[in-house]
Amino acid sequence: MNKENIFTYDTKQEAVTKAKEVMKKGDYVLVKSSSIMTFIDVTNGLI
């Protein structure tokens, strides 16, 4: 995977906002985090 296709963000809201800007129909997204960070909020924000 190209490093230019890997993104990191400081907040969950920033992750959702920026991801929606670059995502296209048919893209796959991997959301990786510890469960304590409740990144389910990010996943739900993307769908």
C-alpha positions, -999 to +999 in steps of 0.1 A: +000+000+000+013+035-009+020+057+021+002+085+004-030+064+008-026+062+046-041+090+067-040+098+104-060+123+124-060+138+159-098+136+165-126+113+155-146+142+139-115+152+119-112+116+107-148+114+095-147+148+078-115+142+060-124+106+050-157+117+035-137+143+014-115+116-002-137+086-003-154+075-035-181+049-041-165+014-040-136+024-018-127+002+012-118+018+045-099+002+074-105+019+107-080+007+133-080+016+169-083+003+204-118-002+216-113+023+244-111+051+218-147+042+206-138+044+170-172+028+163-182+065+161-159+070+131-172+038+114-208+049+120-200+084+107-187+070+074-218+050+066 
